[in-house]
Amino acid sequence: MVSLIFFFWMLVILFGLIGIFRGWAKELLVSFSVILSLAFNLLLRLYIPGMNTLEANNLTLFWIRVIILSVLVFFGYQTVSLPRFAAKAAREKLQDSLLGFILGAFNGYLIIGAIWFYMAEAGYPFAPYITRPDQASELGKAAEALIPWLSPNLLGVPWIYFAVMISFIFVLVVFI
């Protein structure tokens, strides 16, 4: 059996390796799409009355959140070619790769962390395949200690609003 914390960090590193090949500019757009999905999920939960009634059925709420996250992340990864950054990336390949790794790992932290957080809020509905970390083991204690540091918990109100504003300012200034 694999610990959730090991699986989490393994996927974060895998996303970082993907970021090396994609480059920092494309990974930055993915970061913005994840931040947008976290904001959208939070706004749905806070301001749509029907979403509060779904809390009785945690599995439905979990799937709604994951589908919103997945759709926006999918479109974030389907970026267009960024010719403006292609020449700069060719000159600074090592720097682009390192920054791509860092942003890719950050995206992995945001994406996988959000899914894990939503699954924890839903009470780990996929037992016996995915279960709550065992509090008797050191890995289980470490996994439970990581949950408050996952992306939906850190980017709550008001920080998510600042993150969305900074993201769109960055898109307007740099990409357009």
C-alpha positions in Angstrom: 0.0 0.0 0.0 1.3 3.5 -0.9 1.0 6.4 1.5 -1.0 9.4 0.4 1.9 11.7 1.2 4.3 9.7 -0.9 1.8 9.6 -3.8 1.3 13.4 -3.4 5.0 14.3 -3.5 5.6 11.8 -6.3 3.0 13.5 -8.5 4.4 17.0 -7.5 7.8 15.9 -8.8 6.2 14.4 -12.0 4.4 17.7 -12.7 7.8 19.4 -12.2 9.4 17.2 -14.8 6.5 18.0 -17.2 7.2 21.6 -16.5 10.8 21.3 -17.6 9.6 20.3 -21.1 6.7 22.7 -21.3 8.6 25.8 -20.1 7.8 28.5 -17.6 5.4 30.6 -19.7 3.0 27.7 -20.4 3.2 26.5 -16.8 2.4 29.9 -15.6 -0.8 29.9 -17.6 -1.7 26.5 -16.0 -1.1 28.1 -12.5 -3.5 30.8 -13.4 -6.2 28.3 -14.6 -5.8 26.4 -11.3 -6.2 29.6 -9.3 -9.3 30.4 -11.3 -10.8 27.0 -10.6 -10.1 27.3 -6.9 -11.8 30.7 -6.9 -14.7 29.4 -8.9 -15.1 26.4 -6.5 -15.0 28.7 -3.5 -17.5 31.2 -4.9 -19.9 28.3 -5.8 -19.6 27.0 -2.3 -20.1 30.4 -0.6 -22.7 32.1 -2.8 -24.8 29.4 -4.6 -27.5 28.2 -2.2 -27.9 24.8 -3.9 -24.2 24.0 -3.2 -24.8 24.1 0.6 -27.4 21.4 0.3 -24.9 19.1 -1.4 -22.8 19.0 1.7 -25.1 16.2 2.9 -23.9 14.2 -0.1 -20.2 14.7 0.1 -19.5 12.5 -3.0 -21.6 14.8 -5.3 -19.9 17.9 -4.0 -16.5 16.2 -4.4 -17.2 15.3 -8.1 -18.5 18.8 -8.9 -15.4 20.4 -7.5 -13.1 17.9 -9.3 -14.8 18.3 -12.6 -14.6 22.1 -12.4 -10.9 21.8 -11.5 -10.2 19.2 -14.2 -11.9 21.2 -17.0 -10.1 24.4 -16.2 -6.8 22.6 -15.8 -7.3 20.8 -19.1 -7.8 24.1 -20.9 -4.9 25.6 -19.1 -2.7 22.8 -20.4 -4.1 23.3 -24.0 -2.2 26.6 -24.4 -1.5 28.2 -27.7 2.0 28.6 -29.0 3.7 31.6 -27.3 6.1 32.8 -30.0 7.0 35.9 -28.0 8.7 33.7 -25.4 10.2 31.1 -27.8 13.3 33.2 -28.8 14.0 34.0 -25.1 13.6 30.4 -24.1 16.0 29.3 -26.7 18.7 31.6 -25.4 18.1 30.7 -21.7 17.4 27.0 -21.9 18.7 26.1 -18.4 16.9 28.9 -16.7 13.7 28.2 -18.6 14.0 24.5 -17.6 14.6 25.3 -13.9 11.8 27.8 -13.7 9.6 25.3 -15.7 10.3 22.7 -13.1 9.5 25.0 -10.2 6.3 26.2 -11.7 5.3 22.6 -12.8 5.9 21.3 -9.3 3.9 24.3 -8.0 1.1 23.3 -10.4 1.3 19.7 -9.1 1.0 21.0 -5.6 -2.0 23.1 -6.5 -3.8 20.4 -8.6 -3.1 17.3 -6.6 -3.4 19.2 -3.3 -6.8 20.5 -4.3 -8.1 17.0 -5.2 -6.7 15.6 -1.9 -8.3 18.4 0.1 -11.7 17.9 -1.6 -11.3 14.1 -1.0 -10.5 14.7 2.7 -13.5 17.0 3.1 -15.7 14.3 1.5 -14.5 11.8 4.1 -12.3 9.7 1.7 -15.3 8.2 -0.2 -13.2 5.8 -2.2 -12.5 3.2 0.5 -11.0 0.6 0.4 -8.9 2.0 -2.4 -8.1 5.4 -0.9 -8.5 5.6 2.8 -7.8 8.2 5.5 -4.1 8.2 6.6 -3.5 6.0 9.6 -2.8 8.1 12.7 -0.8 5.3 14.2 2.0 5.6 11.7 4.5 8.5 11.2 3.5 8.8 7.5 -0.2 9.0 8.5 0.6 11.8 11.0 2.7 13.6 8.3 -0.2 13.3 5.8 -2.8 14.6 8.2 -0.4 17.5 9.1 -0.1 18.4 5.4 -3.9 18.8 4.8 -4.1 22.3 6.3 -1.3 23.4 4.0 -3.1 22.3 0.8 -4.1 24.8 -1.8 -7.9 25.3 -1.2 -7.2 25.8 2.5 -4.4 28.3 2.0 -6.2 30.2 -0.7 -9.4 31.0 1.1 -11.1 34.3 1.5 -9.6 37.0 1.0 -6.3 35.5 -0.4 -8.0 33.8 -3.4 -9.3 37.2 -4.6 -5.8 38.7 -4.5 -4.5 35.7 -6.4 -7.0 36.0 -9.1 -6.4 39.8 -9.4 -2.6 39.3 -9.6 -3.0 36.5 -12.2 -5.1 38.6 -14.5 -2.9 41.6 -14.1 0.0 39.4 -15.0 -1.8 38.1 -18.1 -2.8 41.6 -19.2 0.7 43.0 -18.8 2.9 40.1 -19.9 0.9 37.9 -22.3 -1.3 40.4 -24.2 
